[in-house]
Amino acid sequence: MEVTAGPIPRKYIPTLIKIIVLIFILFVPFKDSVYEISNGLIGILFCFLLIRNRDYGILADQKPALLIVLLLFISMTLSNLAGRPGLYGWEKQIQFFYRYMLLYFALLYFLRKHFISVSFILCAALLSLGIQGVNGIYQYFVGIDILKHRLIFGGHRLTAAVHNPNLFGFLMMIGALSILGTIRPARLIKTGVVKFIFLCLLLGMFFFCLLYSGSRAAWLSLAFGIFLFFLLRFKNWNRAMKIFAITIVLTLPVLLLANDLFIKRMGDAFINYGHRPGCWQGAVSFIADAPVFGHGIRDDMIFLKLKRIAITSPHNAYLEVMVLLGFVGFLIYGRLIWTLYCRALKLSVIQPAYCLMLTGMMVSAFFGHSFITDQILLSACCLLCACMWFHGDPSRTSGDELPS
């Protein structure tokens, strides 16, 4: 079906969409006004093209996704009505759907109309993460990042242009797992040694920045991802893959055990567990007060406002859902995560990167983030989900493969 877009010349539509999606991906780590504007433009362009060209059938197979979206909307509405969180709760509910749910459908639509490709999204993501990685290395040597002029957090933890070292570590972890999942040394060495060397250097940079972010949650997420990487690829490893894997296994312990920051952070974790158990206990104490629909979507000060407990956040996305949306919302989110894993495992034979990145995100969510308001986590999930659902589409073209 041809695209007709009124006053905008038809030939410029794909270019315009590519530019806006690229800007969005580049500015996800910043969470600034450019991110907000590009996110909004993606949704506006999607609605405009969908209505203008009556392309409703192109998303006909998304009825299960639409059902989950509807159930989430009903769950959040009932939770906000029951918990009476005020304007904040309704604002965050609206933002959740127009920022992220609409973003997922827009990206999937753009992929199916071939305005963008899975390779385009991956390359844009690696470019975005690479910029943050280079900035992080600059911050390591100079003491301040070049983009936002942020100082090293606490005198020893890298943040780059991201406002929090844990979020920076999360981004570097996603970058490392995306390369581990897509790289095939034997094929790369045959088709382009330069490309193979470049990806290995990029992977090394992500490892370095992840290490010096000091994020224990991101370290653990990477460990789970690497274990899954070995598990999924063990059956069809060749000599080059074995050498690549052995190199990673031997290099990481040497880097970690010789690093003072790693030893200190892990030592603190064994002493006080990062203060997470206290946060989790505080969150659990609220579940019994509103077990069905929760307390409604509130800000991080929910603990201080309701019971005057000196904890500002559950530091666990799953517990946060139970506190804010109750067991009804938790069950809906559980069904959503189950669906995502079924899809990722189905694609793991041809592309394990999806399963690795999804695992990294879900493990990291045990120690922070939010499934309702976290811009970086939810944006990354939308990009990943759109690629997964398009990758399994039998009508896609061979040119939409992930680069390897």
C-alpha positions as CSV (number, residue, x, y, z in Angstrom):
1,M,0.0,0.0,0.0
2,E,1.4,3.4,-1.0
3,V,1.8,6.1,1.6
4,T,0.0,9.3,0.9
5,A,0.5,12.0,3.4
6,G,-1.2,15.2,2.2
7,P,1.1,18.2,2.4
8,I,4.2,16.2,3.2
9,P,5.7,14.7,0.0
10,R,5.5,10.9,0.0
11,K,9.2,10.4,-0.6
12,Y,10.2,12.4,2.5
13,I,8.1,10.4,5.0
14,P,10.6,7.5,5.5
15,T,13.5,10.0,5.9
16,L,11.5,12.1,8.4
17,I,10.6,9.1,10.4
18,K,14.2,7.8,10.4
19,I,15.4,11.2,11.7
20,I,12.8,11.4,14.5
21,V,13.4,7.8,15.6
22,L,17.1,8.4,15.6
23,I,16.8,11.5,17.7
24,F,14.6,9.7,20.1
25,I,17.0,6.8,20.6
26,L,20.0,9.2,20.9
27,F,18.3,11.2,23.6
28,V,16.7,8.4,25.7
29,P,19.7,8.5,28.2
30,F,19.3,12.2,28.7
31,K,15.5,12.2,29.5
32,D,15.3,15.9,28.5
33,S,13.0,18.0,26.4
34,V,14.4,16.6,23.1
35,Y,13.4,13.1,24.3
36,E,9.9,14.3,25.2
37,I,9.4,16.1,21.8
38,S,10.7,13.3,19.7
39,N,8.6,10.8,21.6
40,G,5.5,12.9,21.0
41,L,6.3,13.3,17.3
42,I,6.6,9.6,16.9
43,G,3.1,9.1,18.3
44,I,1.6,12.0,16.2
45,L,3.2,10.7,13.0
46,F,1.9,7.2,13.7
47,C,-1.7,8.4,14.3
48,F,-1.6,10.6,11.3
49,L,-0.4,7.9,8.9
50,L,-2.6,5.2,10.4
51,I,-5.7,7.3,10.0
52,R,-4.8,9.0,6.7
53,N,-4.0,5.7,5.0
54,R,-6.5,3.5,6.9
55,D,-3.7,1.0,7.7
56,Y,-5.7,-0.6,10.5
57,G,-5.2,-4.1,9.2
58,I,-1.4,-3.9,9.5
59,L,-1.8,-4.2,13.3
60,A,-4.6,-6.8,13.1
61,D,-2.5,-9.4,14.8
62,Q,-1.9,-7.2,17.9
63,K,-5.3,-8.0,19.5
64,P,-3.5,-9.8,22.5
65,A,-1.3,-6.7,23.0
66,L,-4.3,-4.4,22.8
67,L,-6.1,-6.6,25.4
68,I,-3.1,-6.3,27.8
69,V,-3.0,-2.5,27.2
70,L,-6.8,-2.3,28.0
71,L,-6.4,-4.4,31.1
72,L,-3.5,-2.3,32.3
73,F,-5.6,0.9,31.7
74,I,-8.5,-0.6,33.7
75,S,-6.2,-1.7,36.5
76,M,-4.4,1.7,36.8
77,T,-7.8,3.5,36.7
78,L,-9.3,1.3,39.5
79,S,-6.1,1.7,41.5
80,N,-6.2,5.5,41.2
81,L,-9.9,5.6,42.0
82,A,-9.4,3.4,45.1
83,G,-6.1,4.9,46.3
84,R,-6.9,8.6,45.5
85,P,-3.3,9.6,44.8
86,G,-4.4,12.9,43.4
87,L,-3.4,14.6,40.1
88,Y,0.0,12.9,40.1
89,G,-1.4,9.4,39.6
90,W,-3.7,10.4,36.7
91,E,-0.9,12.3,35.1
92,K,1.5,9.3,35.3
93,Q,-1.2,7.0,34.0
94,I,-1.8,9.1,30.9
95,Q,1.9,9.5,30.3
96,F,2.4,5.7,30.6
97,F,0.0,5.1,27.7
98,Y,0.9,8.0,25.3
99,R,4.6,7.7,25.9
100,Y,5.2,3.9,25.9
101,M,2.1,2.0,24.7
102,L,1.7,4.3,21.8
103,L,5.4,4.2,21.1
104,Y,5.4,0.4,20.8
105,F,2.6,0.4,18.3
106,A,4.2,3.3,16.4
107,L,7.6,1.5,16.1
108,L,6.0,-1.7,15.0
109,Y,4.0,0.1,12.4
110,F,7.1,1.9,11.1
111,L,8.9,-1.4,10.9
112,R,6.1,-3.2,9.0
113,K,5.8,-0.2,6.6
114,H,9.6,-0.5,6.1
115,F,10.2,3.2,7.1
116,I,12.8,1.8,9.5
117,S,14.4,-1.6,10.1
118,V,15.5,-3.7,13.0
119,S,19.1,-3.1,11.9
120,F,18.5,0.7,12.0
121,I,17.2,0.5,15.5
122,L,20.1,-1.6,16.7
123,C,22.7,0.6,15.0
124,A,21.0,3.8,16.4
125,A,21.0,2.2,19.9
126,L,24.7,1.3,19.7
127,L,25.5,4.8,18.5
128,S,23.5,6.3,21.5
129,L,25.2,3.9,24.0
130,G,28.6,4.4,22.3
131,I,28.3,8.2,22.8
132,Q,27.6,7.6,26.5
133,G,30.4,5.1,26.7
134,V,33.0,7.5,25.2
135,N,31.7,10.2,27.4
136,G,32.1,7.9,30.4
137,I,35.7,7.2,29.5
138,Y,36.3,10.9,29.1
139,Q,34.8,11.5,32.6
140,Y,37.0,8.7,34.0
141,F,40.2,10.5,32.9
142,V,39.1,14.2,33.3
143,G,36.7,14.0,36.2
144,I,33.7,15.6,34.4
145,D,31.6,14.5,31.5
146,I,31.7,16.5,28.3
147,L,28.0,16.7,27.5
148,K,26.3,17.6,30.8
149,H,29.3,18.6,32.9
150,R,28.5,16.0,35.6
151,L,31.2,15.2,38.1
152,I,32.1,11.6,38.9
153,F,29.4,10.4,41.4
154,G,30.7,10.1,44.9
155,G,34.2,10.6,43.6
156,H,34.6,7.2,42.1
157,R,31.4,6.1,40.1
158,L,30.9,7.1,36.4
159,T,27.6,8.5,35.2
160,A,28.5,10.1,31.8
161,A,25.6,12.4,30.9
162,V,23.1,10.2,32.8
163,H,22.0,11.6,36.1
164,N,22.5,8.3,38.1
165,P,25.4,5.8,38.0
166,N,23.0,2.9,38.3
167,L,21.1,4.0,35.2
168,F,24.4,4.5,33.4
169,G,25.5,1.0,34.4
170,F,22.1,-0.3,33.2
171,L,22.6,1.3,29.7
172,M,26.2,-0.1,29.5
173,M,24.8,-3.6,30.4
174,I,22.2,-3.4,27.7
175,G,24.9,-2.4,25.2
176,A,27.2,-5.3,26.2
177,L,24.4,-7.9,26.0
178,S,23.2,-6.6,22.6
179,I,26.7,-7.1,21.2
180,L,27.1,-10.5,22.8
181,G,23.8,-11.6,21.4
182,T,24.4,-10.5,17.9
183,I,28.1,-11.1,17.3
184,R,29.2,-14.1,15.4
185,P,33.0,-14.1,15.3
186,A,33.4,-16.7,12.5
187,R,31.1,-14.8,10.1
188,L,32.4,-11.4,11.0
189,I,36.0,-12.5,10.5
190,K,35.2,-13.8,7.1
191,T,33.1,-10.8,6.0
192,G,35.0,-8.0,7.7
193,V,37.8,-8.1,10.2
194,V,37.5,-4.3,10.8
195,K,33.8,-4.7,11.8
196,F,34.7,-7.6,14.2
197,I,37.5,-5.5,15.8
198,F,35.2,-2.5,16.1
199,L,32.5,-4.5,17.9
200,C,35.1,-6.1,20.2
201,L,36.4,-2.6,21.1
202,L,32.8,-1.4,21.6
203,L,32.1,-4.4,23.8
204,G,35.3,-3.7,25.8
205,M,34.2,-0.1,26.3
206,F,30.8,-1.1,27.6
207,F,32.4,-3.6,30.0
208,F,34.8,-0.9,31.3
209,C,32.1,1.7,31.8
210,L,29.8,-0.8,33.4
211,L,32.5,-1.8,35.8
212,Y,33.3,1.8,36.8
213,S,29.6,2.7,37.1
214,G,29.7,0.7,40.3
215,S,26.2,-0.6,39.7
216,R,25.8,-4.0,41.4
217,A,22.4,-4.5,39.9
218,A,23.9,-4.1,36.4
219,W,26.8,-6.3,37.2
220,L,24.4,-9.1,38.3
221,S,22.2,-8.5,35.2
222,L,25.2,-8.9,33.0
223,A,26.2,-12.1,34.8
224,F,22.8,-13.6,34.2
225,G,22.9,-12.4,30.5
226,I,26.4,-14.0,30.0
227,F,25.2,-17.3,31.5
228,L,22.1,-17.3,29.2
229,F,24.5,-16.4,26.3
230,F,26.5,-19.6,27.0
231,L,23.3,-21.6,27.5
232,L,21.6,-20.6,24.3
233,R,24.6,-20.9,22.0
234,F,26.4,-23.9,23.4
235,K,24.9,-26.4,20.9
236,N,26.1,-24.6,17.8
237,W,29.4,-23.1,18.9
238,N,32.3,-23.4,16.4
239,R,36.0,-22.9,17.2
240,A,35.9,-19.1,16.8
241,M,32.9,-18.9,19.1
242,K,34.6,-21.0,21.7
243,I,37.7,-18.8,21.6
244,F,35.5,-15.7,21.9
245,A,33.6,-17.1,24.9
246,I,36.8,-18.3,26.7
247,T,38.4,-14.9,26.2
248,I,35.4,-13.2,27.9
249,V,35.4,-15.8,30.8
250,L,39.1,-15.4,31.4
251,T,39.2,-11.6,31.0
252,L,36.3,-10.6,33.2
253,P,37.5,-12.1,36.5
254,V,41.0,-10.6,36.0
255,L,39.5,-7.2,35.6
256,L,37.0,-7.5,38.4
257,L,39.2,-9.0,41.1
258,A,42.0,-6.5,40.5
259,N,39.6,-3.6,40.7
260,D,39.3,-1.7,44.0
261,L,35.9,-0.3,43.2
262,F,34.4,-3.7,42.5
263,I,35.9,-5.2,45.7
264,K,34.6,-2.2,47.8
265,R,31.1,-2.3,46.3
266,M,30.7,-6.0,46.7
267,G,32.0,-5.8,50.2
268,D,29.4,-3.2,51.1
269,A,26.8,-5.4,49.5
270,F,27.6,-8.3,51.8
271,I,27.7,-6.0,54.8
272,N,24.4,-4.1,54.4
273,Y,23.0,-5.6,51.1
274,G,22.8,-2.1,49.6
275,H,20.0,-1.2,52.1
276,R,17.6,-3.1,49.7
277,P,16.1,-5.5,52.3
278,G,14.9,-2.6,54.4
279,C,13.3,-1.0,51.3
280,W,11.6,-4.3,50.3
281,Q,10.3,-4.8,53.9
282,G,8.9,-1.3,53.9
283,A,7.2,-2.0,50.5
284,V,5.7,-5.3,51.7
285,S,4.2,-3.6,54.7
286,F,1.9,-1.5,52.4
287,I,0.6,-4.4,50.3
288,A,-1.7,-5.7,53.1
289,D,-3.4,-2.3,53.4
290,A,-4.6,-2.4,49.8
291,P,-3.9,-5.9,48.4
292,V,-6.4,-5.9,45.5
293,F,-6.0,-2.6,43.6
294,G,-3.1,-1.1,45.5
295,H,-2.6,2.5,46.7
296,G,-2.7,4.1,43.2
297,I,0.2,5.6,41.3
298,R,2.0,7.9,43.7
299,D,5.4,9.5,43.8
300,D,8.5,8.1,45.5
301,M,7.5,9.7,48.8
302,I,4.5,7.3,49.2
303,F,6.2,5.7,52.3
304,L,6.7,9.0,54.1
305,K,3.3,10.2,53.3
306,L,1.3,7.2,54.3
307,K,3.2,5.6,57.3
308,R,6.1,8.0,57.8
309,I,8.5,5.1,57.2
310,A,11.9,6.6,56.2
311,I,12.1,4.8,52.8
312,T,11.4,6.8,49.6
313,S,11.2,3.9,47.1
314,P,10.8,0.1,47.0
315,H,13.9,-0.2,44.8
316,N,12.1,-3.1,43.2
317,A,9.9,-2.7,40.1
318,Y,7.9,-5.8,40.9
319,L,7.1,-4.8,44.5
320,E,6.3,-1.3,43.3
321,V,3.6,-2.7,41.0
322,M,2.1,-4.7,44.0
323,V,2.2,-1.6,46.2
324,L,0.7,0.8,43.6
325,L,-1.6,-1.4,41.5
326,G,-2.2,-4.4,43.9
327,F,-2.3,-8.0,42.9
328,V,-4.6,-7.3,40.0
329,G,-2.0,-5.1,38.4
330,F,0.8,-7.5,39.3
331,L,-1.0,-10.4,37.6
332,I,-1.4,-8.3,34.4
333,Y,2.3,-7.3,34.4
334,G,3.2,-11.0,35.1
335,R,1.2,-12.0,32.0
336,L,2.9,-9.3,30.0
337,I,6.4,-10.5,31.0
338,W,5.5,-14.1,30.4
339,T,4.4,-13.2,26.9
340,L,7.6,-11.3,26.2
341,Y,9.7,-14.2,27.3
342,C,7.7,-16.7,25.2
343,R,8.4,-14.5,22.2
344,A,12.1,-14.0,23.1
345,L,12.7,-17.7,23.6
346,K,10.9,-18.5,20.3
347,L,13.4,-16.2,18.5
348,S,16.4,-17.3,20.5
349,V,17.4,-19.9,17.9
350,I,17.9,-17.3,15.2
351,Q,18.6,-14.3,17.4
352,P,19.5,-14.7,21.1
353,A,20.1,-11.0,21.6
354,Y,16.4,-10.4,22.5
355,C,16.5,-13.0,25.3
356,L,19.7,-11.7,26.7
357,M,18.6,-8.0,26.7
358,L,15.1,-8.9,28.1
359,T,16.8,-11.0,30.9
360,G,19.1,-8.1,31.7
361,M,16.2,-5.7,32.0
362,M,14.1,-8.0,34.2
363,V,16.9,-8.9,36.6
364,S,17.9,-5.2,36.9
365,A,14.2,-4.5,37.8
366,F,14.6,-6.5,41.0
367,F,16.9,-3.8,42.4
368,G,15.5,-0.6,41.1
369,H,13.6,1.1,38.2
370,S,9.9,1.3,37.7
371,F,7.5,-0.5,35.3
372,I,5.2,2.5,35.4
373,T,7.4,5.7,35.3
374,D,11.0,4.8,34.4
375,Q,11.7,6.5,31.1
376,I,14.9,4.7,30.2
377,L,13.7,1.2,31.1
378,L,10.3,1.6,29.5
379,S,11.7,3.2,26.3
380,A,14.2,0.3,26.0
381,C,11.4,-2.2,26.5
382,C,9.3,-0.6,23.7
383,L,12.2,-0.7,21.3
384,L,13.0,-4.3,22.2
385,C,9.3,-5.4,22.0
386,A,8.7,-3.8,18.6
387,C,11.8,-5.5,17.2
388,M,10.8,-8.9,18.6
389,W,7.3,-8.8,17.2
390,F,8.5,-7.6,13.8
391,H,11.4,-10.1,13.7
392,G,8.9,-13.0,14.0
393,D,6.7,-11.6,11.3
394,P,6.8,-14.0,8.3
395,S,6.1,-11.0,5.9
396,R,9.4,-9.2,6.8
397,T,12.2,-9.0,4.3
398,S,15.6,-10.5,4.7
399,G,17.1,-7.0,4.8
400,D,15.6,-6.6,8.3
401,E,18.0,-9.0,10.0
402,L,20.0,-7.9,12.9
403,P,23.6,-7.2,11.8
404,S,26.0,-10.0,12.8
